[in-house]
Amino acid sequence: MMQPQKIVVIGTGYVGLPAALLLARAGHSVVGVDINDNIVRAINEGVLHINEAALQAIMDEPAVRANLTAQATPCAADVFFIAVPSPLDQRKKVADLSMVVAAVEGLVPYLRAGNLVVLESTVPPLTCRELLTPILERSGLKVGENLFLAHCPERILPGDVFYEIVHNDRIIGARDAHSRKLAAAVYSSFVKGELLETDDVTAELCKLMENTYRDVNIALANELAAVAATLGIDARAAIALSNRHPRVNLMEPGIGVGGHCIPIDPWFIKEVDPANSRLIFAARMVNDEMPHRVAARVRQSVRGVPGPRIVAIGAAYKPNTEDMRESPAVHVVELLRADGYDVAHFDPLVKGMAYPDTLAKACAGADCLVILVEHAGVMAELDAQRPEIDRNMRTAQVLRF
C-alpha cells in the first residue's frame, strides 16, 4: 500500500477538484491550487463549487477536510497534478496550451529530485515530450532520471463524476518505466478500475481517439437524421430499428455537440496530422452545422406568424447537468436572436435561468416551444402540463430535437 504523499493539484475545476477530494480521502496531504480566489475560499470553507452531490458528501468527510487545503500558488510536494483547461484556439483551430504551460512553469521552482508530475489535461500528441519536458528540465533535473513525468488523461462524465473517476479504467502513460510505476502507485490509492500502462504519446492520442470516435458517430447519426427528414420518416424510429441489428449501434441525433471535450479534441488530431484527418474534419463540420439546422426549423415553424414569440428550454450542453460549456443550445438561441426573433431562454438547472413558476406559465402567449435539452424534470413537466401548455400558447407548436 502506498505511503501518504504530499500532492499539489493545479487547477480545481471539473477534473482537478474531484481528483483532489479522492486523493485527500485516500490519506494524502493535498493542496489545491487555483487562480480563482473564490474557488480557493470555497474549498477552504468546505463548499463545492460544482454541482455534484456525491462529491459534496466526500468534501464533508472529516478526513477530507483535514487533508485538503487550497491556495493561489504552488508549494513543494512529492507529486504534482496538472488539471487545467486546454481549450481550442477558435481562430486557428489548434490547442491553446497557454494554461498548461503556465501551470508547468509555475511549479518549476518547487521541483526536487524524485518528484512526479502528472498531466491530466487533454493535449495533442507529443506535448509531454516536446513542450513540457524542456520546461520541467529548467529545474536542473532530468526527466526520466531524477524527475518523473506521466500523462494520465481524465475520464469523467459531468453529473456522475464520482463513479467515473473511481471505477473507470485509467491509462497511465509515460516515456520511462519508473514514471509509469510511480503514477500507477498514486492512482491505485483511489481508482478501482484497471490501470493500463503505455507510453506518453499513446496515452495522449488515446484520449483524443475516445472523443473523436463519439464525435464522428454523432455526425453520422445527424446526417442520417437529415436524410430521414428529407424522406419524411421518423429518424429516431429508423435508428432504433437499425440498432436491432447485432452489429449496429447508431447514436442518437441531436442539436450539435457540446462540452469541453467532444467538440474540441478532434481538432487536436487534425493539428498534428491534417492529411489523415479528413473524415474527422468532415464530422466536425456536420456537428458544428447542427445549430444552424435547428434554427432553420424553428424559423420555418413560425413563418407567417406576426411578431412570433419563441420559448427555448435548455442551455446546458446535455441533459441533466448545469454545464454550459460549448453548448449548442446556446448557439441556437444566439442565431435566432441575431435574426431578430423574440426568444425567452430558460434552463431550470442553470443558475439564474429557471423559468418562473411552471413550464406552462413560461409558455404563456408563445408561438413556439423549443425543447433544446431534454432534462428529465423538464420532460416530466411537459408530459404532465401539455394540455395547459397548449391552451396557454398563442400558437400551440412544440419542437423537440
N, C-alpha and C positions, 0 to 999 in steps of 0.2 A: 504494500500500500504506500502511495506517495506521501512523503512528509509535507506538511503545510508550507506553502511558499508565500512570499510577498509578491503580489501581482498587481501591476498597473494596467488598467483598461482605458485606452484613449478613445473617447467617443462613447457616449452613454445614451444612444438613441435606441431604435428598434432592435439593433443587433447587439450593441455593446452592453446595454443595461441588463438584459436577460442573462448574458454570459457572466457579468459581474455578480449578479444575485446568486447564480448557481455555484460559482466559484467560492463565494463567501459561505454559502450553505455547506459546501464540501470541507470547510475549515480553513481555507486560505485567507490571508490578510489582504484585502482588496481595496485599492484606491481607484475610484472612477475619476477620470479627468475629462472635463468638458469646458468649452469656451463660453458656454451659456450660463451666466450666473444664476438664473432662475432654476435651471436644471440641477446645478450643484446644490443650491439651497434646498430644493425639493428632496433630493436624495438624502441629504444630511438630516432632514426632518422626517424621513421615512415615508415620503409621499411619492407614489409612482406617477410619472408624467405621461405615460402611455396607457391606453385603455385595455388592460389585460388583467382580469380578476385573479387568475391563478398566480400571476407574478406579484400582485399586491399582497396576496396571502404569504408568499415567500418573504417579501420585504418586511412583513410584520413579525417574522420569527425572531426571537431574541438573539439567537446565534448570528443571524444575518445582520441584524442591526449592530451587533458588536464587532463584526468582521469587515463591514463595508463603510467606507467614508468617501467623500468626494471633494475635489478641489479643482482649481483652474489650471494648474501646471503639473507636469510630471515630477517624479521623485525617483530615487534609487530603488531598485526592486530586483527580484530574481527573474521574473518573467514580465514581458510587455505585450499586451494585446493591442492591436490596432483595428478599430472598428468604426472608421469614419466614412462618410459618404464618398462615393466615386461617381459623380453624375456624368451625364453626357454634355459635351460642348455642343449646344444646339445648332450653332452656325457651322462648325467644322465636321460635326458628327463623329467625333473621336472622344476618347475618355478624358475627362478633366480630373487629373490626379493631383491637383494642387493641394487638396486637403490631406491626402495620403502622404505626399512629400513633406508638408508642414509638420505632420504628426511624427514622421520618422526623424526629421531634422531636430524636432523639439526634444526627443529622447536621447540624442547622441551624447550630450554632456553627462548623462546619468548612467551610461553603459559601463559595465565592468566585465572582466573575464568570466566566462561561464554563463552569461546571460542568454536567455532565449527570447527572440522576438517572433511573435505570431501575427501574421496578417490575415484578418478575416474579411476585409473589404474585397469586393469583386474588382478584378483588374484584368487588362489584356495580357495574353501570354508574354513571357519574358520580363515582366515588370520586376519580379523579385531579383532576377539575375542582373539585368541591365540598368535598372533605375535605383532600386533600394539598396542593393549590396554596396555600391560605391559610396552612398550616403552613410550607411552604417559604419563603413571602414574608416570614415573620418575620425572615428573614436580612437584610432590606433590599433584596434582589434581586427582580427581576420575572420571573416565569415566562413564557417565550416571547420575552423581550427580552435579558436577560443571564444567565438561568438556564434550563436546559432540562430538560424532563420527558417521559419516554416510558413507555408501558406495553407490555411485550413478554411476554405470558403464556407460562409454561413449557409445553413439550410433551415429557414424558418418560414412559417406562414402566419402573417398578422391575424390575430384573433385566436390563434392556437399555438402561441409561441412556446409555452412551457412544454407541452407534449413533444413538439417538433424538436426542440433543442436537446431534449433528454433522450428521445427514442430514435431519432433518425440516425442512420449510418453516417459517418463523417469521413471525409477524405483528409488525410494527413500528408501534405506534400512538402518535400524538402530535397535539396540537391545532395545532401550527405546523410548518411545513416544515423549519425548521432543527433542531428536536429530532429529527424523523424522520431527517434526514441524519446527525446525529451518532450516533444509536443504530444506524443501519444500518451505519455505518463500524465500530463496535465489534463488532457481531455478525458482520460479514463476515470478521473476523480468525479466527473459529473455526467458523463454521457453513457447511456446504457446500450446504444446502438453499436454496430461493429465499426471499428476504426480501420480504415483502408489506407495503407501506406503506399505512396508513389513518389515520383519526383515533382519538383515545384511547377515546372511548365505544364505537365499533365494535369496537375491539380487546378492550375489557372484556366486551362481550356475546358476541363470537365464542367466547372460551374457555368461557363458560357454555353456549353453544349446543352445542359439541362434546360436552361431558359429559352434557348433558341429552338429546341425541339418543340416546346409548348407554343412559341410564337408562330412557327411555321404551320403547325397543325391547327391553331386557331384561325390563321389566314385561310387555310384550306376550307374549314367549316364556313367561314364568312363568304368565301367565293361560291361554295355550293349553295348556301342560303340565297345568294343573289340570283343564281341560276333558277332555283326553285321559285323565287318570286316572279321572275320573268315568265315562267311556265304557269303561274297561278296556282301552285301547290304549296302545302304546308311544309316548310323546310324542316322544322323540328320533328314532325311526324316521319318524314322521309329519312332523316338521320337516325331516328330511333329504330326504324325498320332495318336500315342498313347495318346498324350495330348488332342486329341479331345474328349476323354472320360471325362465326367464331374467331375470325382473324381480322375483324374490322372494329375499330374503336374511335370513331369520329368524335371530335369535341363539339361542344355547344357553340353556335354562333352568338355574336353579341354586338355591342356598340363600339367595340375597339378594345385595345389592350392598355391597361394602366399598371400602376405600382412602380416601385423603384427598380425592378429587375427585368421583367419580361420585355418591355419596350426599349430598354437601354442596352442590355447585354449583347444582343445580336450585332449591334454596331461595333462592339469591341472585336468581334471576329472579323468583320469586314475591314476594320482598321489594319489588322496585321496581314490579311491575305484577301484583298478585294477580288482578285482574279478567280478565286474559288468560292466566292460568296454570292453568286448571282441569285440562287434560289432564296437565300437568306434575305437579300436586299429586296427581292420582289415581295416576299411575305411582309416585310416591314412596310412597304408601300401600301399593300392591301389593308393592313390593320390600321395604319395611320389615316387612311381614307374613310374608315367606317363612320367617324363622327359626321363627316360631310354627307354621307348617305343617309344617316339617321335624320339630320337636319332637313334634308330634302324631302323625306317622307312626312315630317311634321309640317313643312311648308305646304305640301300637297294637300294635307288633311284640312287645312284652314283656308285653302284657296276659295275666294268668293265670299268669305265671312268678313263683314265690315269691322275693322278695328279688333282683330281677334286677340283674345287673352289666353295665354298658354300657362298651364301649371306643370312644372317639371319636378319629378320626385327622384332624388338620388344625386349625391355629389361625390360619394366615395368611389374608389376605383373598382370595388367589387362588393357583393352583398355582405351584410352583417359585420361591417367594420366602419370605423370613422376615418380611415386613412384615405386622404385625397390626393396622394402623390401621383402625378401624371394621369389624373382621372379623365377618361374620355367623356364622361358625363358633363364635366365642367366645360369641356371644349364644345360639346353640342350646344349648351346654353349660350356660350360666348358667340358662336356662329349665328344663332337665332337673334340674339340681341343686336349683333352687328348689322343685321338686316332690318332692324327697326321694330322687331316684334316685342310685345309686352309679355315678358316671361317672369313668372313668380317661381323662384327656385327654392326647394325645401329638401332637407335631409334630416330626419329625426335623430340620427346617430352622430351628426356633426355638430359640434358646439356652435350655437348661435344661428343654426339653420332650421331648427324644428318648426313645423307648421303649427299655427295656433289651434289649440283645442283638438279638433279631429280632422282626418283627411277629407271627410265630406264637406266640412265648413271651409277648408282651404280651397276647395274646388268651386265655391260659390261664384256664379257668373262667368265661369271659364268656358272656353270653346274647345279646348283640347287638354286632356290629362295625359302626360307623357311619363310612363314609368321607365326611367333610365337605369335604375339599380333596384333589383328585387330583394330588398331587405325582408326578412321573414315577417317582422312586425307590420311592415307596410302592406305586404300581400295579404296578411290576415285581415287588416283593416279594409282593404279593397274588397275582399270577398264578403265581409260582414256588412259593409256600408254601401255596397254597389247600388241598390235601389235609390238610396238617399243621394248618393253622388250624382247619379243620372238626373234626378229631379233638380238638384242644385245648379247643375251646369246649364249655361245658356245653350250650348250645342253639345250634346252628350257624345263625346268621342274619347275613347281611351286607347292609347297606343302602348303596346308592350314590345320589347325587343329581345 
